[in-house]
């Protein structure tokens, strides 16, 4: 009976270690996924900024050519507003998450 108790205790201890190892691996996987998603978001925001600049350049050229009353100009204007709204929504989130990563890296170095 005592032997059975120690056998069960050893099995539970092994199960606990395995569980803790899996939990640690899960945290690492989640952290890596977080970093990958953050990089993707940064890249998307950079592309959106570039696209916004191109649209604004096109709008400026049309404005200089007195073509502001065209459907094409209005379409560009609406797309520009929509893109800017998306940038305004996601950029602060990106900055906040980037700050979290930098703080975590700083804390890990200590």
GITAFEN-V421484 format. One line per field, one symbol per residue. phi: phi as a letter, one per 30 degrees, with the letter a starting at -180 (. if undefined). psi: psi as a letter, one per 40 degrees, with the letter a starting at -180 (. if undefined). Layout:
BEGIN
phi: ???
psi: ???
END
This chain:
BEGIN
phi: .ddddddddddddddddddddddddddddddddeddddddddddddddddddddddddddddddchcdccdddddedddddddddddddcdddddddddedddddddddd
psi: ddddddddddddddddddddddddddddddddddddddddddddddddddddddddddddddddeffefiddddddddddddddddddddddddddddddddddddddd.
END
